[in-house]
Amino acid sequence: MRTTSICPARSACPVYPVSPLDQVESAFQALASGVSPLTLPVAPAIGSDGVGALPVTRVRARLVHPSCTEQIRAQVWEEVLRRRALCGEPWGTVAVGLTVPGLRRALSRLPRLAEVEACELEQEVLTAVTAELTLLPVDEPQAGLRLVRAGDRAAHRLLYAARRDRRRVVVPLDENTMWQRLPVVGDAPVFAVLERAVQADVLTEEEAELIARTRLERQVMAKVAAAVGMSVRAAFRRRAAAEQRLVQALAAQSF
């Protein structure tokens, strides 16, 4: 393993705390900022105060208000989908951005599993929302609801798969079984364990890199995945498999 690839000095390592949903939200907010914010025409019924158009962020705020009717929501979504079909971006980003409050509510109701990080769950949800968006007809009256439900289904599938894999594994993957066997995070011996695992062919150099940078240095997976040249989803899968091998090797004291 390259000795420069795993940094034992935690304070010198950058931290990237932005989640996939936060990234979408930042892009959505950016569209409505500046001297020429992206706007949508709105009906007086959602409280435009006679203004013919509002920034997309304000339109979203009105849509999630309990006083907004299904008819108004359908009109706004039809306009967004029509613009996306005719112009492409940034209206795809607007469509996904409109769903963020609903997606956050759906995710808040789900159980937390040690095997599934929040970033992984959000990435899976956004992938499903984007796929569903391509299937929506312009005149779909329940567009927003369909997108949120698609994301919710994806989240449940991922959590179900994690529970299923947990039942198949003799040594469960959680912080109490693996990380308490290692020295305190930030100490050089933690990284030495990963070095030995590579030397014993328990882990590859790339897998040790993923574990060290995301678990020990607390970098987000999107940044690390880009650095090692794989998709975020593939990186999560690769790290989970590697950690399971490491757990089993530690339990068997095989290195």
Order of alpha helices (4+ residues) and beta strands (2+ residues): alpha-beta-beta-alpha-alpha-alpha-alpha-alpha-alpha-alpha-alpha-alpha
